[in-house]
Amino acid sequence: MGIPKLCFELRRVRSLSTSFSLSNSLYLHNRGFFSSSPSYVYNNYTIFRDKIKPNANSSAPYWDHTSFRPFLLAALTSSSGNEGGTDGEPRSEVESLIPDLSGSGVADGSFPVDVVISLLDGYHELTGLPWWVIIASSTLALRLAMLPVLIVQLRKLKKISELFSKLPPPLPPPFSGKSFIDQYLLFRKKKQELGCPSYLWSFASFAVQVPCFFLWMTSIRRMSLDLHPGFDTGGTLWFQNLTELPHGLLSPIFPVLVAGLHFINVQISFQNSSVGKMTGLLSILAKYYKHYLNVLTLPLLAIGFCVPQGSLIYWVTNSSLTVIQQLSLNNSAIRTKLGLPDKNVPVKSEISGKFDTPEESSFASGMTNNISVQGLSPEELFGLSIQLLAKGHKDRAIPLLRLALDKDPEYLRALIVLGQTFLQKGMLTEATEHLEHAISKLSLVSHPTNEQIDLLILASQWAGVSYMKQERKKEGIEHLERITQIKEPEDPMAKAHYFDGLLLLASALYDDERKTEAAKYLRMAVAYNPAYSVYLEQCEDDDNLINTQRDR
C-alpha cells in the first residue's frame, strides 16, 4: 500500500501546480502508473521532468514561497504505518526527487502574466483583504498610474491643434512641382522650429491602456482557471467563488454590467465629439464606427457568461472607471486645473451672427474645437478658413478671413485668399478690391522673399481673371503681363504658379487676337511642361491659317 499511496499523494500535490494538465496527460497515457514497480515510477517521472525542462535545478517554484511546500513534504513523508520492508526504499527514492520537483519550474504562462500574479499575491499577503477587493483596488491603482499619460497626451494634442495651421502640408500639393522628400523635409523643419509635438502622441494612451487591460485580464483569468489559492472563497454576495462562471438566478448581473458600461462609454465618447459636425467620407466612417460599437454591446453580453467571475470583477471595475474618467474630463473646472482647453466655451454671438444659418454657426463652433473665435490669431483663423474652403464651404470661410483681416489688415495671405473666394462666388468687384490691395502692398517690397514672389504671382493671376470676367480685357492683360516682369522663381511651387500665369496670359492674348504674342508665352510654358504643347499647336495652326488667308 505504501507505493500506491505515495504516488497518489505526489500526483495530488502536483495537480495543484501549474503543470496540472501535463501530469494528467502522463497518467492517461500510462494506465499502469499506480501498479508499476518503483523503478517504473522513478524512470517515468524523470522522463516527464526532462521533457518539460531539461535543466530542472533552476529557481524555486511558486509553492516554495507559499504553503505548498510544507504540504508537499508532509504528504511525501507520511506513511500508512509500514516503515520498513519494501516500502522504505521507494519512499526514499521519491523523496529524493523533491528538489527536482520543486525546481522544475513548470509554467504555462508568460513572464508578464507571472509578474502580475506575483504582484497581486504580494498585495494580498500584505493586506489580507478578500480577493475581490484586491482585484478592484488594483484596477483602480492601475488606472491612476496610467492617468498621467492621458493628461500629457491631451496637452500635446492641444499644442498640435494650435500649431497645425502654421505648418505646411506634409505631402506636396498636386501640380506643385515639389517632390515628396522635399515637401516632407520642409514640413519637418518647420515642425521643429515651432516645437510642434509628434503626431504619434495621438496614440499614446491607446498604446498603454490596451496592452495593460489585456495583461491584467489574462492574469486574473489564469488565476481563476488555475484555481488560485483563496479564489474559491475570495468573493462576496452572489459571486463567492471567483473561479466559476456566472450561474444561478443572479448570473446576468455581471454580463449586463459589462455590456451596459460599454454602451454608456460609447455614448459619452461621441456625445461631445465633433463627429456629428463632420462632412463627407469622414462623417460616414464615424457614423458606421459608432454603429459598430453599439452593436458590439450584444456580443459582450454573451461573452460575459463565458468569463470567470474573477475576471468579470476586473472588467466591471475598469469600465466603471472609464465612465468616471470621461465624465471628469468633460468637466470645465477639472479641465482648467489640468491645463486643458474648455470644451464648453461657446462661440461669441458677434461672430456667430456673421454666419447665415444656425447650421453654419454650429459648424464653425465644431471647427474651432469650441474655442472662442475671437481668441484665435489671424494665422489660426486663416488655417480654419483653408480647411473650410477645401470642403467647399465658401460662405463659412469668408467671415473667418474677414476677422483675420480685422485683426491684421496687412495679412497678405488672407487678402489674396479672400479675393480668390470672392472671385469664385462671382463677387468680382470685391475680388478686384482685395487682390489689388494685396498687389499694391507686395509691389512696394524692395527685396521680396520666395513666398512674397509667389503671392504676387497668384494675386496678379486672379486679378487678371477678375477683370477679364468683367469684360475689361485691357486691365486684365496688364495684371497678367506683370507676371512676365518677374524673374522666373527658383522655388518649385512658385515656378509652377509662374508658368500657370503665363498660360493664362497666352489665353487672354489669344482671345484678343494677339496670337503671335500668345504663341511666344506658350512656347515658354511648353518648355516647362510639355503637356501645354496642345495649346501651342492650336495657336500656331490658327496663326498659320490666318496668314494663309491673308496671302490669298
C-alpha positions in Angstrom: 0.0 0.0 0.0 2.9 2.4 0.5 3.9 2.8 -3.1 0.4 3.5 -4.5 -0.5 5.9 -1.7 2.8 7.7 -2.0 2.4 8.1 -5.8 -1.2 9.2 -5.2 -0.1 11.9 -2.8 2.6 13.1 -5.3 0.1 13.3 -8.1 -2.4 15.1 -5.9 0.2 17.8 -4.9 1.4 18.2 -8.5 -2.2 18.7 -9.7 -2.3 21.9 -7.6 0.6 23.4 -9.5 0.6 25.0 -12.9 1.6 21.7 -14.5 -1.8 20.0 -13.7 -2.7 19.3 -17.3 0.7 17.8 -18.1 0.7 15.4 -15.2 -2.8 14.3 -16.1 -1.7 13.6 -19.6 1.1 11.4 -18.3 -1.3 9.4 -16.2 -3.8 8.9 -19.0 -1.1 7.6 -21.3 0.3 5.3 -18.7 -2.5 3.3 -17.2 -0.1 1.1 -15.2 1.3 4.0 -13.3 -0.2 3.0 -9.9 0.6 -0.7 -10.3 4.1 -0.4 -11.7 7.3 -1.1 -9.9 9.2 1.6 -8.0 11.8 1.9 -10.8 9.0 2.5 -13.4 7.7 5.3 -11.3 11.1 6.9 -11.0 12.0 6.5 -14.6 8.7 7.8 -15.9 8.9 10.8 -13.6 12.5 11.5 -14.8 11.4 11.4 -18.4 8.4 13.6 -17.6 10.7 16.1 -15.9 13.3 16.2 -18.6 10.7 16.7 -21.3 9.3 19.7 -19.6 12.5 21.3 -18.6 15.9 19.6 -19.0 17.7 21.8 -16.5 15.4 21.3 -13.6 17.7 22.9 -11.0 16.6 26.4 -11.7 14.9 28.9 -9.3 12.4 27.7 -6.8 8.8 27.3 -8.0 5.7 29.1 -6.8 5.0 26.7 -3.9 8.4 27.3 -2.3 7.1 30.8 -1.3 3.7 29.7 -0.1 2.2 26.9 2.0 2.5 24.4 -0.8 6.0 23.1 0.1 5.1 22.1 3.8 2.1 20.3 2.4 4.2 18.6 -0.2 6.8 17.5 2.4 4.1 16.3 4.7 2.4 14.3 2.0 5.6 12.6 0.8 6.9 11.8 4.2 3.6 10.3 5.6 3.2 6.6 5.6 0.5 4.0 6.0 2.1 2.5 9.1 4.7 0.4 7.3 8.2 1.9 8.0 10.3 -0.9 6.7 10.4 -3.7 4.1 9.7 -2.9 0.5 8.1 0.4 1.2 11.1 2.2 2.6 13.2 2.2 -0.5 10.7 3.5 -2.9 9.7 6.3 -0.5 13.3 7.4 -0.2 13.6 7.4 -3.9 10.6 9.6 -4.4 11.7 11.8 -1.5 15.0 12.3 -3.4 13.0 13.7 -6.2 11.6 16.6 -4.1 14.3 19.1 -5.1 13.9 18.2 -8.7 10.1 18.6 -8.5 10.4 21.9 -6.7 12.9 23.1 -9.2 11.2 22.1 -12.3 9.5 25.5 -12.7 6.8 24.2 -14.9 4.6 27.0 -16.0 2.2 27.6 -18.8 2.1 31.4 -18.7 4.3 34.2 -20.0 6.6 36.3 -17.9 4.4 39.5 -17.8 1.5 37.4 -16.6 3.6 35.8 -13.9 4.8 39.2 -12.7 1.2 40.5 -12.4 0.2 37.4 -10.5 3.2 37.8 -8.1 2.2 41.5 -7.6 -1.4 40.6 -6.7 -0.2 37.8 -4.4 2.2 40.1 -2.6 -0.6 42.7 -2.3 -3.0 40.0 -0.9 -0.4 38.7 1.6 0.5 42.2 2.7 -3.1 43.5 3.3 -5.1 40.3 3.9 -8.0 41.7 2.1 -10.5 39.5 0.2 -9.6 38.7 -3.4 -12.5 40.6 -4.9 -11.3 43.8 -3.1 -7.7 43.1 -4.2 -8.8 42.9 -7.9 -11.0 46.0 -7.7 -8.4 48.2 -5.8 -5.5 47.0 -8.0 -7.5 48.0 -11.1 -8.0 51.5 -9.6 -4.3 51.8 -8.9 -3.5 50.7 -12.4 -5.8 53.4 -13.9 -4.4 56.1 -11.7 -0.9 55.1 -12.8 -1.9 55.5 -16.4 -3.8 58.8 -16.0 -0.6 61.0 -16.3 -0.1 59.5 -19.8 -3.6 60.6 -20.8 -3.1 64.1 -19.4 0.2 64.6 -21.2 -1.4 63.3 -24.4 -4.2 65.8 -24.2 -1.8 68.6 -23.6 0.3 67.6 -26.6 -2.8 67.4 -28.8 -3.8 70.8 -27.7 -0.4 72.2 -28.7 -0.6 70.4 -32.1 -4.0 71.9 -32.8 -2.6 75.4 -32.0 0.3 75.0 -34.4 -1.4 73.0 -37.1 -2.4 76.0 -39.2 1.2 77.2 -39.2 2.6 74.0 -40.7 3.0 73.3 -44.4 1.3 70.1 -45.6 3.4 67.0 -45.2 2.6 65.9 -48.8 3.2 68.1 -51.8 0.1 69.7 -53.3 -1.0 68.5 -56.7 0.9 70.0 -59.7 3.2 71.9 -57.3 6.3 70.5 -58.8 7.7 69.6 -55.4 8.9 66.1 -54.6 7.6 64.2 -51.7 11.0 64.2 -49.9 11.5 68.0 -50.3 8.0 68.7 -49.0 8.3 66.4 -46.1 11.7 67.9 -45.1 10.2 71.3 -45.3 7.3 70.1 -43.1 9.7 68.5 -40.6 11.9 71.6 -40.5 9.0 73.9 -39.8 7.6 71.5 -37.2 10.9 71.5 -35.3 11.1 75.3 -35.5 7.7 75.7 -33.9 8.3 73.0 -31.4 5.3 71.0 -32.5 4.9 67.6 -30.7 4.9 64.4 -32.7 1.6 63.2 -34.2 2.3 59.8 -32.5 1.0 61.4 -29.3 -2.4 60.7 -30.7 -1.9 57.0 -29.9 -0.1 57.3 -26.6 -2.9 56.4 -24.2 -4.2 53.7 -26.5 -0.8 52.1 -26.8 -0.6 52.0 -22.9 -4.1 51.2 -21.8 -5.0 48.4 -24.3 -2.0 46.2 -23.5 -2.4 46.8 -19.8 -6.1 45.9 -20.0 -5.4 42.6 -21.7 -2.5 41.8 -19.5 -4.5 42.3 -16.3 -7.5 40.5 -17.8 -5.3 37.5 -18.9 -3.6 37.3 -15.5 -6.8 37.2 -13.4 -8.3 34.8 -15.9 -5.4 32.5 -15.5 -5.6 32.7 -11.7 -9.3 31.8 -11.9 -8.8 28.9 -14.2 -5.8 27.6 -12.3 -7.8 27.5 -9.0 -5.5 30.1 -7.4 -5.4 29.7 -3.6 -8.3 31.7 -2.0 -10.1 32.4 -5.2 -12.8 29.8 -4.5 -13.8 31.8 -1.4 -12.5 35.2 -2.3 -15.8 36.7 -3.5 -18.9 38.1 -1.8 -22.6 38.3 -2.2 -23.7 36.3 -5.3 -20.1 35.8 -6.5 -18.5 33.9 -3.7 -16.4 31.6 -5.9 -14.2 33.7 -8.3 -13.1 30.6 -10.3 -16.6 29.8 -11.5 -18.5 31.2 -14.5 -21.7 33.2 -13.8 -24.5 30.9 -12.8 -27.7 30.9 -10.9 -30.5 33.4 -10.7 -28.2 36.4 -10.3 -25.8 35.3 -13.0 -26.8 38.0 -15.6 -25.7 40.9 -13.3 -22.0 40.9 -14.3 -22.6 40.4 -18.1 -25.3 43.1 -18.1 -23.0 45.5 -16.3 -20.2 44.8 -18.8 -22.4 45.4 -21.8 -24.2 48.4 -20.2 -21.0 50.2 -19.2 -19.6 49.6 -22.7 -22.7 51.2 -24.3 -22.5 54.2 -21.9 -18.9 54.8 -22.7 -19.6 54.8 -26.4 -22.4 57.4 -25.9 -20.2 59.6 -23.8 -17.3 59.4 -26.2 -19.4 60.5 -29.2 -21.6 63.0 -27.3 -19.1 65.8 -27.1 -17.1 65.0 -30.2 -17.3 66.8 -33.5 -18.4 63.6 -35.3 -21.9 65.0 -35.9 -20.4 68.1 -37.5 -18.1 66.2 -39.9 -18.9 66.1 -43.6 -18.0 63.8 -46.4 -16.3 60.5 -46.1 -15.1 61.1 -42.5 -18.7 61.6 -41.4 -19.8 58.3 -43.0 -16.9 56.4 -41.5 -17.5 57.9 -38.0 -21.2 57.1 -38.3 -20.6 53.4 -39.1 -17.9 53.1 -36.5 -20.3 54.3 -33.8 -23.0 51.8 -35.1 -20.4 49.1 -34.9 -19.5 49.9 -31.3 -23.2 50.0 -30.4 -23.8 46.6 -31.9 -20.8 45.2 -30.1 -22.8 45.5 -26.9 -24.7 42.3 -27.6 -21.6 40.1 -28.2 -20.1 41.5 -25.0 -23.2 40.5 -23.1 -22.8 36.9 -24.4 -19.1 36.9 -23.6 -19.8 37.9 -20.1 -21.4 34.5 -19.4 -18.2 32.7 -20.5 -15.7 34.6 -18.4 -14.8 33.6 -14.7 -16.3 35.9 -12.1 -12.8 37.0 -11.0 -12.1 38.4 -14.5 -15.6 40.0 -14.5 -14.8 41.9 -11.3 -11.8 43.5 -13.1 -13.8 44.2 -16.3 -16.7 45.9 -14.5 -14.3 47.9 -12.3 -12.2 49.0 -15.3 -15.3 50.0 -17.4 -16.8 52.0 -14.4 -13.5 53.9 -14.0 -13.6 54.7 -17.7 -17.1 56.3 -17.4 -15.9 58.3 -14.4 -12.8 59.4 -16.2 -14.7 60.6 -19.3 -17.3 62.5 -17.2 -14.5 64.1 -15.2 -12.5 65.2 -18.3 -15.7 66.8 -19.7 -16.0 69.0 -16.6 -14.8 72.6 -17.2 -13.3 73.1 -13.7 -11.3 69.9 -13.9 -10.1 70.6 -17.5 -8.9 74.1 -16.3 -6.9 72.6 -13.4 -5.3 70.1 -15.8 -4.4 72.9 -18.2 -6.7 71.6 -21.0 -8.9 73.7 -23.3 -12.5 74.0 -22.1 -14.9 72.1 -24.4 -17.9 74.1 -23.4 -16.8 77.7 -24.3 -19.4 78.9 -26.9 -18.6 80.9 -30.0 -19.3 84.6 -29.3 -22.5 86.0 -30.7 -20.7 88.7 -32.6 -19.0 86.1 -34.8 -21.9 83.7 -34.8 -24.1 86.4 -36.3 -21.9 86.6 -39.3 -23.0 83.1 -40.3 -26.1 82.8 -42.4 -27.7 79.8 -40.7 -27.6 78.1 -37.3 -26.1 75.1 -39.1 -23.1 77.2 -40.2 -22.7 78.6 -36.7 -22.6 75.1 -35.3 -20.1 74.0 -37.9 -17.8 76.9 -37.1 -18.0 76.0 -33.4 -17.0 72.5 -34.2 -14.2 73.5 -36.5 -12.7 75.7 -33.7 -13.0 72.9 -31.2 -15.5 75.0 -29.2 -12.8 77.7 -28.5 -13.9 81.3 -28.9 -13.1 82.5 -32.4 -12.2 85.9 -31.1 -9.4 84.3 -29.1 -7.7 82.9 -32.3 -4.8 84.6 -34.0 -5.0 85.7 -37.7 -2.9 82.7 -38.7 -5.2 80.3 -36.9 -8.3 81.9 -38.4 -6.6 81.6 -41.8 -5.9 77.9 -41.3 -9.5 77.2 -40.3 -10.7 79.1 -43.4 -8.5 77.0 -45.6 -10.0 73.8 -44.2 -13.5 75.1 -44.9 -12.6 76.1 -48.4 -11.1 72.7 -49.1 -14.5 71.3 -48.2 -16.3 73.8 -50.4 -17.8 75.9 -47.6 -17.0 79.4 -49.0 -19.8 81.1 -47.1 -18.4 79.8 -43.9 -14.8 80.7 -44.7 -15.4 84.3 -45.6 -16.3 85.5 -42.0 -13.1 83.9 -40.7 -11.0 85.6 -43.3 -12.6 88.9 -42.7 -12.0 88.5 -38.9 -8.3 87.7 -39.6 -8.0 90.9 -41.7 -9.8 92.9 -38.9 -7.0 91.6 -36.5 -4.2 92.2 -39.1 -5.2 94.4 -42.1 -1.7 93.7 -43.6 -2.1 90.0 -43.6 -1.5 89.4 -47.4 -2.3 85.7 -47.5 -5.8 86.4 -46.1 -6.2 89.3 -48.5 -5.4 87.1 -51.6 -7.4 84.1 -50.5 -10.4 86.3 -49.7 -10.1 87.9 -53.1 -10.0 84.5 -54.8 -13.0 83.3 -52.8 -15.0 86.4 -53.9 -13.9 85.6 -57.5 -15.2 82.0 -57.2 -18.5 83.3 -55.8 -18.9 85.8 -58.7 -18.4 88.8 -56.5 -16.0 90.4 -58.9 -15.9 93.9 -57.5 -15.0 92.7 -54.0 -12.5 90.3 -55.5 -10.7 93.0 -57.5 -10.6 95.3 -54.5 -8.9 92.8 -52.2 -6.5 91.5 -54.9 -5.3 94.9 -56.0 -4.8 95.9 -52.3 -2.5 92.9 -51.9 -0.7 93.7 -55.2 0.0 97.3 -54.1 1.5 96.0 -50.8 3.6 93.4 -52.5 4.9 95.8 -55.2 6.4 98.1 -52.5 8.7 95.3 -51.2 12.2 96.0 -52.4 13.7 92.6 -51.8 10.8 90.1 -51.8 11.1 86.6 -50.4 10.2 83.5 -52.3 6.8 83.5 -50.6 6.1 87.1 -51.4 7.0 86.5 -55.1 4.6 83.6 -55.1 1.9 85.7 -53.6 2.4 88.4 -56.1 2.1 85.9 -59.0 -1.1 84.5 -57.6 -2.6 87.9 -56.9 -1.8 89.1 -60.4 -3.3 85.9 -61.9 -6.6 86.2 -60.1 -6.8 90.0 -60.6 -6.4 89.5 -64.3 -9.0 86.8 -64.4 -11.4 89.0 -62.4 -11.0 91.9 -64.9 -11.4 89.5 -67.9 -14.7 88.3 -66.5 -15.8 91.9 -66.2 -15.1 92.3 -69.9 -12.2 94.7 -69.0 -9.6 92.9 -71.1 -7.1 95.7 -71.1 -6.8 95.9 -67.2 -6.8 92.1 -67.1 -4.0 91.7 -69.5 -2.0 94.4 -67.7 -2.2 92.4 -64.5 -1.2 89.2 -66.2 1.7 90.9 -68.0 3.1 91.8 -64.6 4.0 88.2 -64.2 6.3 88.4 -67.2 8.2 91.2 -65.5 9.1 88.8 -62.6 12.2 86.7 -62.9 11.5 83.0 -63.1 11.4 81.8 -59.5 13.6 79.0 -58.2 11.1 77.7 -55.7 9.3 74.8 -57.4 5.8 75.8 -56.2 6.3 79.5 -57.2 7.7 78.3 -60.5 4.6 76.2 -61.2 2.4 79.3 -60.4 4.6 81.4 -62.7 4.0 79.3 -65.7 0.4 78.9 -64.9 0.2 82.7 -65.1 2.0 82.7 -68.5 -0.6 80.2 -69.7 -3.4 82.5 -68.6 -1.7 85.5 -70.3 -1.4 83.5 -73.5 -5.1 82.6 -73.3 -6.0 86.3 -72.8 -3.8 87.4 -75.7 -5.3 84.7 -77.9 -8.8 85.9 -77.2 -7.6 89.4 -78.0 -6.4 88.2 -81.5 -2.7 88.7 -80.5 -1.8 85.1 -81.4 1.9 85.8 -82.1 2.4 87.1 -78.6 0.3 84.2 -77.2 2.5 81.7 -79.0 5.6 83.3 -77.5 4.4 82.7 -74.0 3.0 79.3 -74.8 6.5 78.2 -76.0 7.9 79.3 -72.6 5.2 77.3 -70.8 5.8 74.2 -73.0 9.5 74.3 -72.2 8.5 74.0 -68.5 5.6 71.5 -69.0 5.3 69.7 -72.4 1.7 69.0 -71.6 0.9 72.6 -72.7 2.1 71.8 -76.2 -1.5 71.1 -77.3 -2.4 74.8 -76.7 0.7 75.9 -78.6 -0.2 73.7 -81.6 -3.7 75.1 -81.7 -2.4 78.6 -81.5 0.1 78.1 -84.3 -2.4 76.3 -86.5 -4.8 79.2 -86.2 -2.0 81.7 -86.8 -0.9 79.8 -90.0 -4.4 79.7 -91.2 -4.8 83.5 -90.8 -1.5 84.1 -92.6 -2.6 81.8 -95.5 -5.9 83.6 -95.8 -4.0 87.0 -95.9 -1.7 85.7 -98.6 -4.7 84.8 -100.8 
